[in-house]
Amino acid sequence: MTLDPVPDSTKTLPNLIGRIFHPAVLATPTLVIALSDLGWAEALRWGAITLPIILLPGILLVAYLRTRGRHTYQRKTRTPLYITAWCSVVAAAGLTAALGAPRVLTACLLALALWLPVQLLFNTYVTKISTHAGVAAGCMTGLFALGKLPTLPLQLIALGIVVLVAWARVSDSNHTLQQVALGILVGAGSVLLVFPLVL
């Protein structure tokens, strides 16, 4: 039985970057910005409906698994997390569709619904894959596709966030360069496949 390498928690800057740009943290402002054409109040309302459904089951599962001595850096621990997250996204998509979700929200949820099984397949059959890098790349690609990054400085900031997250995940030994690159490819690719079909 092979053991998963334990990430280096002594590296302060990479660990801080991993927390600041944690997938659960990054998803919140990204969704609100993506929905901002509806008006901020409406964007926040849809975020308040959607985000707890998507995020809370996973957060609770991570907390439970830690009490059992299982951690997210362990490849096998990620399987129930991906499955739980996918079920949460499908539930959010169903509820928001029943409530008359805006098309942009539907596109975001469908991109997530595609991304999660692909992440799971790579994690199961190929290698552990960076969720941080995948979410960062997916979020920034989504904002770019929606025209929310209209200037070169904003585009460079978005690219910088993806590169910074990738560097941090490799630097603190959470992932290899290959795992981060795969995360970026799957995250951005899911958005690029889904958004043109839905929007």
Secondary structure, DSSP 8 states (H G I E B T S, - for coil): --------TT-HHHHHHHHHT-HHHHHHHHHHHHTGGG-HHHHHHHHHHHHHHHHHHHHHHHHHHHHTT--TTSGGGHHHHHHHHHHHHHHHHHHHHHTT--HHHHHHHHHHHHHHHHHHHHHHHT----HHHHHHHHHHHHHHHTT---SHHHHHHHHHHHHHHHHHHHHTTSS-HHHHHHHHHHHHHHHHHHHHHH-
